[in-house]
Amino acid sequence: MSTTGVSARSRAYDIVYRQEQLDARRGFLRDVLLRRIGFKLLVKAQIEGVENIPASGPGIIMMNHIAAIDPFVVVGAVTTRFIVPMSKEENYHNPLVALMARAWGAYPVRRSEVDRRALDSTIELLRQGRLVLIAPEGTRHPSLTEAKNGMTFVALHTDAVIVPTAVDGTDRFPATLKRLQRTPVQVRFGRPFRFRPSGQGRVPRAEMTAMTREAMLQLAALLPVHRRDEYRDLSPTTDYLEFVDPSAPAARVAEPLRVVG
């Protein structure tokens, strides 16, 4: 994927290669801190569509992002596999958030630029068959805004299955705690799919942008109307999408595709 000849593996974060070591810790963090404490005392989570999470293989949880707690809620909602999230670089300047991010094994992303190291780390994780959490918009918004092509880029390089994941209600946290109430939140996992390029080996940039839009329309369909905004047209095309059976054996990782144009 690089014109410099430097492999993605050599540029990925070291934490990418410590996933098995981190999994033992993640079991405690998810099952005790997130589910037994967070889901019992802080939020009241309504979770739908967990059967759409692929049983194995490279996968992307593609979520909308409306509040700081979104990654925690989504990570806690999936019990069949561990999700590896990105975390914005600014979070590592906050001692508490940085502690949680490092404890789980999140990896940083710089949102102000095309972060090649974060892209390479994501590709390496997917090539390991991991499940990665990505917010395609790049930052928090109360309703959907135009997504970037980064998620599509890594999905094309790894043949990853994408699961559109709608999050709602998290923006009311922690205000509801002032009334001594748990915050009702909803997480909906939609029908999984892969991208289906029109050609072999090369993907024009305009085609990649069309893929991103089709993916985001699948996400918008899971959200209430006031969350859709940029993707409120729910007459989605699926020219570049191939829906998959999440219970089927994982396919091999695809050969890298070149984006042109």
C-alpha positions in Angstrom: 0.0 0.0 0.0 3.0 2.3 0.3 5.1 3.8 -2.5 8.1 4.0 -0.2 8.5 0.2 0.0 8.1 0.3 3.8 5.7 -2.5 4.9 2.5 -1.8 6.8 3.7 -4.2 9.5 6.8 -2.2 10.2 4.8 1.1 10.6 2.0 -0.3 12.8 1.9 0.4 16.5 3.6 -2.2 18.7 0.3 -2.8 20.5 -1.1 -4.4 17.3 1.2 -7.4 17.9 0.2 -8.0 21.5 -3.5 -8.9 21.0 -3.4 -12.3 22.5 -1.7 -11.0 25.6 -4.4 -8.2 25.9 -7.3 -10.6 25.4 -6.9 -12.1 28.9 -7.2 -8.6 30.4 -10.1 -7.6 28.1 -12.2 -10.4 29.5 -12.2 -8.8 32.9 -12.6 -5.3 31.7 -15.6 -6.1 29.5 -17.4 -8.6 31.7 -16.8 -7.0 35.0 -16.2 -3.2 34.6 -18.3 -2.6 31.5 -21.2 -5.1 31.8 -21.5 -5.8 35.5 -20.8 -2.3 36.6 -21.3 0.1 33.7 -24.4 -1.7 32.3 -25.9 -2.3 35.7 -25.3 1.1 37.4 -24.7 3.7 34.7 -26.5 2.8 31.5 -29.5 0.7 30.6 -28.4 -0.9 27.3 -30.9 -2.2 24.7 -28.8 -4.3 22.2 -30.2 -5.7 19.0 -28.7 -7.7 16.1 -25.7 -9.3 17.9 -26.2 -12.3 15.7 -24.9 -10.1 12.8 -21.4 -10.1 14.3 -19.2 -12.5 12.2 -18.1 -15.5 14.2 -14.5 -15.1 13.0 -12.3 -13.3 10.5 -11.5 -9.7 9.8 -14.4 -7.4 10.7 -15.2 -3.7 11.0 -17.8 -2.4 13.5 -18.8 0.8 11.6 -20.6 3.1 14.1 -22.0 6.6 14.3 -20.4 8.6 17.0 -22.5 11.0 19.1 -20.9 10.8 22.6 -17.7 10.0 24.4 -19.0 6.8 25.9 -20.0 5.3 22.5 -16.9 3.0 22.2 -17.3 1.7 25.7 -21.0 0.8 25.1 -20.3 -0.9 21.8 -17.2 -2.8 23.2 -19.3 -4.0 26.1 -22.2 -5.0 23.9 -20.3 -7.7 22.0 -19.5 -10.8 24.1 -18.6 -13.3 21.4 -15.4 -11.5 20.3 -13.2 -8.7 21.5 -13.4 -5.4 19.6 -10.2 -3.3 19.1 -11.0 0.4 19.0 -9.2 3.4 17.7 -8.9 6.3 20.1 -8.3 9.9 19.1 -4.8 11.1 20.0 -6.1 13.8 22.3 -7.5 11.1 24.6 -3.9 10.1 25.5 -3.5 13.6 27.1 -6.3 12.8 29.6 -4.8 10.6 32.4 -8.0 8.6 33.1 -9.0 8.0 29.5 -5.4 7.2 28.5 -5.3 4.6 31.3 -8.5 2.9 30.0 -7.4 3.1 26.4 -4.0 1.5 27.1 -5.5 -1.1 29.5 -7.9 -2.3 26.8 -5.4 -2.0 24.0 -6.8 0.8 21.8 -4.5 2.5 19.4 -4.3 6.2 18.6 -5.4 8.1 15.5 -4.6 11.7 14.5 -7.8 13.1 13.1 -6.2 16.3 11.7 -4.5 14.4 8.8 -4.4 11.2 6.9 -2.8 9.1 9.6 -0.9 6.4 7.8 0.3 4.7 10.9 -3.3 4.3 12.2 -4.3 3.0 8.7 -1.4 0.5 8.7 -2.3 -0.6 12.3 -5.9 -1.2 11.3 -4.9 -3.2 8.2 -2.5 -5.3 10.3 -5.3 -6.0 12.9 -7.7 -7.0 10.2 -5.1 -9.3 8.6 -4.9 -11.0 12.0 -8.6 -11.6 11.8 -9.5 -9.0 14.4 -12.7 -7.0 14.9 -12.0 -3.3 14.7 -14.2 -0.4 15.7 -14.2 2.6 13.3 -16.3 5.8 13.3 -16.1 6.8 9.6 -17.0 10.4 10.2 -13.8 10.9 12.2 -15.3 12.8 15.2 -18.5 13.1 17.2 -21.7 14.6 15.6 -25.3 14.6 16.8 -26.3 13.4 13.4 -24.5 11.8 10.4 -22.1 14.0 8.5 -20.1 13.1 5.3 -17.9 10.2 6.1 -14.2 9.9 5.1 -12.9 7.1 3.0 -10.5 5.6 5.5 -12.8 2.8 6.5 -13.4 1.9 2.9 -9.7 2.0 2.2 -8.8 -0.6 4.9 -11.8 -2.8 4.1 -10.7 -3.0 0.5 -7.2 -4.0 1.5 -8.4 -6.8 3.8 -11.7 -8.0 2.4 -13.1 -7.2 5.9 -16.8 -7.8 6.7 -18.5 -4.5 7.8 -21.2 -4.4 10.4 -23.2 -1.1 10.4 -23.7 -0.2 14.1 -26.2 2.4 15.2 -25.8 4.0 18.6 -28.4 6.2 20.2 -29.1 7.7 23.7 -25.5 8.0 24.8 -25.5 11.8 24.4 -27.8 11.9 27.4 -25.1 10.6 29.6 -24.1 11.7 32.3 -27.0 14.1 32.7 -29.5 11.4 33.7 -27.2 10.4 36.6 -28.1 13.7 38.3 -31.6 12.3 38.6 -30.2 9.0 39.9 -31.3 7.2 36.8 -29.4 5.0 34.4 -29.1 6.4 30.9 -31.2 4.3 28.3 -29.0 3.6 25.3 -29.6 1.6 22.2 -27.1 -0.3 20.0 -28.3 -1.9 16.8 -26.0 -4.2 14.7 -27.2 -4.3 11.1 -26.8 -6.7 8.2 -23.1 -7.4 7.5 -21.6 -6.9 4.1 -18.3 -6.6 2.1 -17.4 -4.2 -0.6 -17.6 -5.5 -4.2 -15.4 -3.5 -6.5 -16.4 -3.3 -10.1 -13.0 -4.3 -11.4 -9.9 -6.2 -10.4 -6.9 -4.8 -8.6 -7.7 -1.1 -9.0 -10.4 1.0 -7.4 -10.9 4.5 -8.7 -11.2 7.1 -6.0 -14.7 8.1 -7.1 -15.8 4.5 -6.8 -14.4 4.3 -3.3 -16.4 7.4 -2.4 -19.5 5.7 -3.8 -18.8 2.6 -1.7 -18.5 4.8 1.4 -21.8 6.4 0.7 -23.6 3.0 0.2 -22.1 1.8 3.5 -23.3 4.9 5.4 -26.8 4.6 4.0 -26.9 1.1 5.6 -25.9 2.7 8.9 -28.5 5.5 8.5 -31.3 3.0 8.0 -30.7 1.8 11.6 -30.9 5.3 13.1 -33.9 7.4 14.0 -34.7 10.1 11.4 -33.2 13.0 13.4 -29.8 11.2 13.4 -29.5 10.7 9.6 -28.9 14.2 8.2 -26.3 13.8 5.4 -27.7 10.3 4.7 -31.4 11.0 5.1 -32.2 9.6 1.6 -33.2 6.1 2.5 -33.4 4.8 -1.1 -29.9 3.2 -0.8 -28.2 1.5 -3.7 -26.1 -1.6 -3.2 -24.1 -1.7 -6.4 -20.9 -2.1 -4.4 -22.1 -4.1 -1.5 -22.2 -7.9 -1.0 -24.2 -9.0 2.0 -22.8 -12.0 3.9 -23.9 -14.7 6.3 -22.2 -13.9 9.6 -22.1 -17.5 10.6 -20.2 -18.6 7.5 -16.5 -19.4 7.8 -14.2 -16.4 7.4 -12.9 -15.8 3.9 -9.3 -15.4 3.2 -7.8 -12.0 3.4 -7.8 -10.3 0.0 -4.8 -9.2 -2.0 -4.2 -5.5 -1.6 -6.2 -3.3 -3.9 -4.7 -0.1 -5.4 -6.8 3.1 -5.2 -6.3 5.3 -8.3 -7.7 8.5 -9.7 
